[in-house]
Amino acid sequence: MSKPDSLTLETTHYVRDNCLCLAAQRAARALARRFDEALRPLDLTNGQFSLLMSLNRPAPPLMKDVAHVLAMDRTTLTAALKPLQRRRLVAVRPDRSDRRGRRLALTAAGKRLLVKAYPVWARTLEEIERTLPDAAGLRAGLWTLS
């Protein structure tokens, strides 16, 4: 069987209307915009909020563990940390047991900002969830894919 030289417009529409990846990407961008708008008065993006929240632990986590939680590679995480370090919201220190490893910690300023940002995030989440027929089911389904 030979491969076609072109695809029909109907095929293009079928992919547009049925592609889970496209739907997830579009939804992720729309959600990111909503959270970015809500967090803008605090000079935070939704990605920065998630990164700060991932550091809200009793002990500073290793960079590799944070990268795993956020589904990022270490290079991307390093780039995302730079503006937060410049703002003195996050401290990056060598791991005591393995000097090659890096531990990430919220600073006092980072903790204060996270305390201010959380209610904004929670309110935005609640607003978005009210528009969805089954937010819990959607969340569960997305987690099964990651």
N, CA, C and O of each residue as an XYZ file, in Angstrom:
584
protein
N       0.847     -1.182      0.000
C       0.000      0.000      0.000
C       0.889      1.240      0.000
O       1.813      1.346      0.806
N       0.612      2.162     -0.891
C       1.438      3.369     -0.989
C       0.908      4.462     -0.065
O      -0.267      4.478      0.302
N       1.796      5.363      0.295
C       1.424      6.481      1.157
C       0.824      7.591      0.298
O       1.288      7.831     -0.816
N      -0.202      8.268      0.807
C      -0.785      9.363      0.021
C       0.168     10.555     -0.035
O       0.975     10.767      0.870
N       0.057     11.336     -1.125
C       0.876     12.535     -1.281
C       0.303     13.701     -0.488
O       1.014     14.661     -0.189
N      -0.988     13.620     -0.145
C      -1.618     14.706      0.607
C      -2.790     14.126      1.409
O      -3.225     12.997      1.181
N      -3.274     14.914      2.331
C      -4.421     14.509      3.146
C      -5.578     15.461      2.875
O      -5.375     16.617      2.502
N      -6.772     14.967      3.065
C      -7.952     15.787      2.811
C      -8.188     16.746      3.975
O      -7.663     16.558      5.072
N      -8.982     17.767      3.713
C      -9.373     18.708      4.759
C     -10.181     17.985      5.835
O     -10.096     18.324      7.016
N     -10.956     16.997      5.427
C     -11.716     16.211      6.395
C     -10.779     15.492      7.377
O     -11.076     15.387      8.568
N      -9.655     15.003      6.863
C      -8.670     14.347      7.733
C      -8.085     15.353      8.713
O      -7.915     15.054      9.895
N      -7.782     16.530      8.224
C      -7.267     17.593      9.086
C      -8.271     17.922     10.189
O      -7.891     18.075     11.350
N      -9.526     18.029      9.838
C     -10.571     18.313     10.834
C     -10.738     17.146     11.812
O     -10.973     17.356     13.002
N     -10.617     15.929     11.307
C     -10.719     14.763     12.183
C      -9.614     14.804     13.249
O      -9.873     14.589     14.433
N      -8.396     15.079     12.813
C      -7.278     15.153     13.760
C      -7.511     16.299     14.741
O      -7.328     16.130     15.947
N      -7.910     17.453     14.238
C      -8.180     18.602     15.112
C      -9.221     18.259     16.173
O      -9.067     18.632     17.336
N     -10.264     17.561     15.785
C     -11.383     17.281     16.686
C     -11.174     16.068     17.590
O     -11.916     15.896     18.557
N     -10.182     15.223     17.300
C     -10.013     13.978     18.052
C      -8.649     13.789     18.705
O      -8.465     12.854     19.483
N      -7.702     14.653     18.405
C      -6.350     14.479     18.929
C      -6.305     14.846     20.413
O      -6.487     16.006     20.782
N      -6.060     13.848     21.254
C      -5.967     14.088     22.700
C      -4.805     15.015     23.036
O      -4.916     15.859     23.925
N      -3.699     14.860     22.331
C      -2.531     15.687     22.600
C      -2.847     17.165     22.311
O      -2.525     18.036     23.120
N      -3.465     17.440     21.180
C      -3.835     18.817     20.841
C      -4.814     19.377     21.867
O      -4.661     20.514     22.315
N      -5.807     18.597     22.236
C      -6.785     19.065     23.226
C      -6.111     19.361     24.562
O      -6.416     20.364     25.208
N      -5.205     18.495     24.972
C      -4.504     18.713     26.243
C      -3.601     19.941     26.160
O      -3.530     20.718     27.113
N      -2.916     20.125     25.044
C      -2.050     21.297     24.883
C      -2.868     22.591     24.896
O      -2.491     23.562     25.552
N      -3.977     22.600     24.176
C      -4.829     23.800     24.151
C      -5.360     24.104     25.543
O      -5.346     25.254     25.983
N      -5.829     23.068     26.234
C      -6.363     23.265     27.583
C      -5.263     23.727     28.539
O      -5.490     24.609     29.367
N      -4.077     23.136     28.428
C      -2.968     23.534     29.298
C      -2.598     24.997     29.083
O      -2.330     25.720     30.042
N      -2.583     25.431     27.833
C      -2.265     26.848     27.556
C      -3.339     27.768     28.114
O      -3.030     28.814     28.685
N      -4.596     27.384     27.951
C      -5.689     28.211     28.476
C      -5.640     28.268     30.004
O      -5.811     29.337     30.591
N      -5.410     27.135     30.642
C      -5.296     27.121     32.102
C      -4.110     27.956     32.561
O      -4.224     28.732     33.510
N      -2.981     27.802     31.894
C      -1.788     28.574     32.261
C      -2.062     30.072     32.176
O      -1.652     30.835     33.051
N      -2.759     30.492     31.116
C      -3.089     31.925     30.984
C      -3.955     32.395     32.143
O      -3.731     33.477     32.686
N      -4.948     31.584     32.529
C      -5.831     31.975     33.653
C      -5.046     32.134     34.947
O      -5.206     33.126     35.658
N      -4.198     31.155     35.250
C      -3.414     31.230     36.480
C      -2.361     32.337     36.397
O      -2.103     33.023     37.386
N      -1.757     32.513     35.227
C      -0.786     33.614     35.062
C      -1.441     34.964     35.338
O      -0.869     35.806     36.030
N      -2.644     35.170     34.795
C      -3.362     36.433     35.036
C      -3.643     36.633     36.518
O      -3.459     37.727     37.051
N      -4.085     35.580     37.173
C      -4.432     35.672     38.591
C      -3.206     35.964     39.451
O      -3.295     36.717     40.420
N      -2.070     35.376     39.105
C      -0.859     35.516     39.915
C      -0.009     36.728     39.526
O       0.947     37.063     40.226
N      -0.350     37.382     38.418
C       0.434     38.521     37.932
C       0.617     39.619     38.983
O       1.714     40.169     39.077
N      -0.406     39.968     39.780
C      -0.183     41.012     40.793
C       0.915     40.663     41.810
O       1.466     41.549     42.463
N       1.221     39.390     41.934
C       2.288     38.958     42.846
C       3.616     38.775     42.103
O       4.603     38.316     42.678
N       3.622     39.139     40.824
C       4.813     39.000     39.978
C       5.270     37.543     39.909
O       6.461     37.244     39.987
N       4.290     36.644     39.760
C       4.549     35.215     39.632
C       3.825     34.669     38.415
O       2.760     35.160     38.041
N       4.404     33.660     37.807
C       3.690     32.896     36.788
C       3.183     31.613     37.445
O       3.594     31.268     38.552
N       2.300     30.922     36.762
C       1.804     29.662     37.316
C       2.938     28.651     37.443
O       2.960     27.868     38.392
N       3.872     28.655     36.507
C       5.011     27.755     36.588
C       5.891     28.046     37.797
O       6.376     27.126     38.456
N       6.093     29.326     38.083
C       6.875     29.703     39.256
C       6.155     29.321     40.543
O       6.779     28.875     41.506
N       4.833     29.500     40.549
C       4.058     29.089     41.722
C       4.221     27.591     41.963
O       4.470     27.166     43.091
N       4.081     26.793     40.909
C       4.217     25.335     41.039
C       5.608     24.962     41.521
O       5.763     24.059     42.343
N       6.610     25.648     41.018
C       7.981     25.382     41.434
C       8.173     25.731     42.907
O       8.744     24.943     43.661
N       7.703     26.899     43.318
C       7.806     27.271     44.726
C       7.050     26.280     45.608
O       7.545     25.872     46.658
N       5.854     25.899     45.179
C       5.054     24.956     45.968
C       5.757     23.608     46.082
O       5.670     22.951     47.119
N       6.449     23.192     45.031
C       7.157     21.906     45.083
C       8.308     21.931     46.089
O       8.800     20.878     46.493
N       8.733     23.114     46.488
C       9.812     23.258     47.475
C       9.280     23.402     48.892
O      10.056     23.437     49.847
N       7.989     23.485     49.032
C       7.370     23.658     50.352
C       7.327     22.313     51.072
O       6.289     21.655     51.139
N       8.476     21.928     51.603
C       8.661     20.629     52.256
C       9.443     20.848     53.550
O      10.104     21.874     53.713
N       9.369     19.899     54.455
C      10.129     20.027     55.708
C      11.644     20.112     55.495
O      12.338     20.827     56.218
N      12.153     19.374     54.495
C      13.588     19.390     54.205
C      13.795     19.759     52.740
O      13.006     19.350     51.889
N      14.833     20.518     52.432
C      15.085     20.906     51.036
C      15.293     19.688     50.136
O      16.158     18.856     50.410
N      14.512     19.579     49.073
C      14.639     18.425     48.171
C      15.832     18.568     47.228
O      16.358     19.660     47.017
N      16.234     17.448     46.678
C      17.253     17.455     45.634
C      16.649     17.986     44.340
O      15.465     17.794     44.063
N      17.481     18.652     43.562
C      17.029     19.194     42.282
C      16.426     18.101     41.410
O      15.398     18.325     40.771
N      17.046     16.917     41.372
C      16.539     15.834     40.517
C      15.136     15.410     40.934
O      14.327     15.037     40.084
N      14.835     15.461     42.231
C      13.500     15.085     42.703
C      12.456     16.130     42.323
O      11.328     15.787     41.967
N      12.832     17.395     42.397
C      11.913     18.470     41.987
C      11.668     18.395     40.484
O      10.537     18.558     40.026
N      12.718     18.150     39.728
C      12.570     18.002     38.272
C      11.587     16.885     37.950
O      10.763     17.019     37.046
N      11.674     15.789     38.687
C      10.762     14.658     38.463
C       9.318     15.056     38.774
O       8.416     14.774     37.985
N       9.097     15.704     39.908
C       7.736     16.117     40.308
C       7.126     17.047     39.257
O       5.945     16.932     38.930
N       7.933     17.961     38.733
C       7.438     18.943     37.767
C       7.519     18.462     36.318
O       7.168     19.200     35.396
N       7.978     17.236     36.119
C       8.124     16.657     34.775
C       8.976     17.557     33.878
O       8.622     17.841     32.734
N      10.109     17.996     34.433
C      11.054     18.853     33.709
C      12.405     18.158     33.668
O      12.715     17.330     34.524
N      13.208     18.504     32.662
C      14.588     18.054     32.721
C      15.359     19.055     33.592
O      14.880     20.158     33.852
N      16.536     18.664     34.029
C      17.294     19.498     34.968
C      17.707     20.826     34.349
O      17.771     21.838     35.047
N      17.986     20.838     33.059
C      18.374     22.077     32.392
C      17.223     23.084     32.419
O      17.431     24.267     32.689
N      16.019     22.610     32.139
C      14.843     23.480     32.160
C      14.575     23.975     33.578
O      14.239     25.142     33.777
N      14.721     23.095     34.557
C      14.528     23.490     35.945
C      15.559     24.538     36.358
O      15.217     25.511     37.030
N      16.795     24.349     35.967
C      17.843     25.327     36.288
C      17.484     26.702     35.735
O      17.645     27.713     36.418
N      17.001     26.736     34.509
C      16.601     28.013     33.897
C      15.413     28.622     34.643
O      15.360     29.836     34.841
N      14.462     27.782     35.055
C      13.284     28.282     35.773
C      13.650     28.814     37.160
O      12.982     29.707     37.682
N      14.697     28.272     37.745
C      15.120     28.712     39.081
C      15.808     30.076     39.063
O      15.728     30.816     40.044
N      16.477     30.419     37.972
C      17.281     31.647     37.916
C      16.517     32.895     38.361
O      17.001     33.613     39.236
N      15.324     33.185     37.784
C      14.634     34.413     38.223
C      14.202     34.354     39.687
O      14.150     35.384     40.360
N      13.893     33.160     40.180
C      13.496     33.014     41.577
C      14.695     33.190     42.506
O      14.556     33.710     43.613
N      15.857     32.763     42.059
C      17.081     32.997     42.827
C      17.424     34.487     42.849
O      17.788     35.031     43.891
N      17.305     35.143     41.690
C      17.599     36.582     41.630
C      16.701     37.365     42.570
O      17.120     38.362     43.158
N      15.462     36.910     42.708
C      14.515     37.579     43.610
C      14.692     37.112     45.060
O      13.969     37.554     45.954
N      15.638     36.237     45.276
C      15.933     35.684     46.601
C      14.731     34.955     47.218
O      14.469     35.046     48.418
N      14.015     34.232     46.356
C      12.883     33.427     46.806
C      13.288     31.974     47.013
O      12.644     31.234     47.756
N      14.367     31.582     46.343
C      14.858     30.209     46.385
C      16.370     30.235     46.581
O      17.073     31.074     46.019
N      16.847     29.304     47.385
C      18.287     29.116     47.564
C      18.668     27.746     47.013
O      17.966     26.760     47.236
N      19.777     27.696     46.299
C      20.306     26.451     45.754
C      21.642     26.196     46.447
O      22.552     27.024     46.402
N      21.738     25.035     47.087
C      22.946     24.700     47.848
C      23.416     23.292     47.497
O      22.615     22.438     47.115
N      24.720     23.059     47.629
C      25.216     21.684     47.408
C      24.635     20.736     48.455
O      24.400     21.122     49.600
N      24.411     19.503     48.045
C      23.973     18.468     48.978
C      25.152     18.089     49.865
O      26.266     17.915     49.370
N      24.925     17.961     51.153
C      26.021     17.647     52.094
C      26.603     16.254     51.876
O      27.801     16.041     52.062
N      25.757     15.312     51.483
C      26.249     13.941     51.325
C      26.838     13.677     49.938
O      27.626     12.746     49.774
N      26.471     14.474     48.949
C      27.002     14.327     47.589
C      27.136     15.714     47.000
O      26.145     16.293     46.554
N      28.316     16.247     46.988
C      28.549     17.645     46.559
C      28.112     17.901     45.110
O      27.951     19.057     44.716
N      27.921     16.856     44.323
C      27.450     17.049     42.948
C      25.964     17.379     42.910
O      25.488     18.046     41.991
N      25.234     16.902     43.921
C      23.796     17.144     43.988
C      23.502     18.540     44.501
O      24.323     19.139     45.195
N      22.345     19.052     44.163
C      21.919     20.380     44.619
C      20.606     20.249     45.362
O      19.706     19.527     44.934
N      20.503     20.949     46.472
C      19.272     21.014     47.254
C      18.646     22.379     47.038
O      19.337     23.395     46.964
N      17.330     22.382     46.940
C      16.581     23.612     46.682
C      15.739     23.939     47.900
O      15.056     23.071     48.443
N      15.790     25.191     48.326
C      15.035     25.577     49.516
C      14.342     26.915     49.290
O      14.882     27.821     48.656
N      13.143     27.008     49.822
C      12.471     28.303     49.873
C      13.189     29.174     50.895
O      13.558     28.709     51.973
N      13.379     30.425     50.550
C      13.893     31.379     51.526
C      12.707     31.903     52.330
O      11.559     31.573     52.031
N      12.975     32.708     53.337
C      11.875     33.314     54.101
C      10.987     34.145     53.181
O       9.762     34.125     53.309
N      11.603     34.872     52.256
C      10.821     35.678     51.305
C       9.989     34.779     50.390
O       8.851     35.109     50.056
N      10.556     33.654     49.991
C       9.822     32.702     49.154
C       8.625     32.129     49.880
O       7.553     31.973     49.296
N       8.806     31.813     51.159
C       7.691     31.297     51.961
C       6.602     32.338     52.119
O       5.418     32.013     52.027
N       6.983     33.590     52.358
C       5.979     34.666     52.503
C       5.192     34.855     51.209
O       3.972     35.018     51.236
N       5.894     34.834     50.081
C       5.214     34.994     48.798
C       4.282     33.819     48.527
O       3.180     34.014     48.014
N       4.699     32.623     48.857
C       3.867     31.448     48.650
C       2.601     31.526     49.502
O       1.527     31.130     49.050
N       2.719     32.026     50.716
C       1.553     32.204     51.599
C       0.573     33.201     50.974
O      -0.639     33.014     51.080
N       1.068     34.244     50.333
C       0.197     35.226     49.667
C      -0.409     34.642     48.386
O      -1.560     34.925     48.052
N       0.364     33.838     47.684
C      -0.066     33.322     46.381
C      -1.077     32.192     46.501
O      -1.941     32.045     45.637
N      -0.984     31.400     47.548
C      -1.855     30.233     47.653
C      -3.345     30.586     47.573
O      -4.064     29.947     46.805
N      -3.843     31.576     48.334
C      -5.279     31.882     48.225
C      -5.687     32.336     46.813
O      -6.801     32.057     46.369
N      -4.800     33.023     46.122
C      -5.075     33.448     44.737
C      -5.194     32.212     43.857
O      -6.125     32.098     43.059
N      -4.258     31.297     44.003
C      -4.295     30.047     43.240
C      -5.566     29.253     43.550
O      -6.243     28.774     42.641
N      -5.883     29.118     44.839
C      -7.050     28.326     45.255
C      -8.346     28.928     44.716
O      -9.228     28.199     44.263
N      -8.461     30.233     44.763
C      -9.657     30.910     44.245
C      -9.785     30.688     42.733
O     -10.878     30.434     42.227
N      -8.674     30.784     42.030
C      -8.684     30.579     40.576
C      -9.043     29.134     40.247
O      -9.827     28.884     39.332
N      -8.482     28.194     40.977
C      -8.819     26.784     40.777
C     -10.305     26.550     40.977
O     -10.948     25.865     40.181
N     -10.846     27.118     42.040
C     -12.277     26.948     42.327
C     -13.132     27.519     41.197
O     -14.121     26.904     40.798
N     -12.760     28.682     40.683
C     -13.501     29.291     39.567
C     -13.469     28.397     38.331
O     -14.485     28.209     37.662
N     -12.310     27.857     38.039
C     -12.169     26.995     36.858
C     -12.941     25.699     37.048
O     -13.637     25.251     36.137
N     -12.821     25.095     38.225
C     -13.501     23.824     38.470
C     -15.015     23.952     38.377
O     -15.692     22.996     37.999
N     -15.557     25.125     38.718
C     -17.012     25.329     38.605
C     -17.483     25.253     37.159
O     -18.656     24.976     36.907
N     -16.586     25.495     36.207
C     -16.969     25.457     34.793
C     -16.842     24.065     34.178
O     -17.272     23.845     33.045
N     -16.255     23.129     34.918
C     -16.020     21.781     34.387
C     -17.064     20.805     34.916
O     -17.430     20.867     36.090
N     -17.543     19.910     34.065
C     -18.553     18.948     34.522
C     -18.005     17.911     35.504
O     -18.739     17.458     36.383
N     -16.736     17.527     35.374
C     -16.164     16.505     36.252
C     -14.672     16.797     36.445
O     -13.820     16.100     35.894
N     -14.370     17.821     37.223
C     -12.974     18.222     37.432
C     -12.162     17.098     38.058
O     -11.023     16.864     37.654
N     -12.721     16.405     39.028
C     -11.988     15.317     39.697
C     -11.687     14.185     38.710
O     -10.586     13.634     38.714
N     -12.651     13.844     37.877
C     -12.438     12.801     36.875
C     -11.401     13.218     35.847
O     -10.559     12.414     35.447
N     -11.461     14.472     35.421
C     -10.473     14.980     34.472
C      -9.079     14.917     35.080
O      -8.139     14.451     34.435
N      -8.943     15.381     36.309
C      -7.648     15.372     37.002
C      -7.119     13.938     37.111
O      -5.949     13.679     36.830
N      -7.977     13.024     37.516
C      -7.570     11.619     37.664
C      -7.119     11.054     36.322
O      -6.110     10.353     36.250
N      -7.854     11.354     35.273
C      -7.483     10.869     33.949
C      -6.153     11.416     33.498
O      -5.349     10.686     32.917
N      -5.902     12.683     33.750
C      -4.625     13.280     33.365
C      -3.468     12.677     34.147
O      -2.396     12.443     33.588
N      -3.674     12.423     35.431
C      -2.609     11.821     36.234
C      -2.263     10.427     35.745
O      -1.109     10.011     35.850
N      -3.237      9.693     35.211
C      -2.927      8.345     34.729
C      -2.005      8.396     33.502
O      -1.316      7.420     33.206
N      -1.991      9.516     32.799
C      -1.151      9.639     31.607
C       0.274     10.055     31.928
O       1.161      9.922     31.085
N       0.506     10.559     33.141
C       1.856     11.072     33.427
C       2.682     10.135     34.275
O       3.833     10.439     34.590
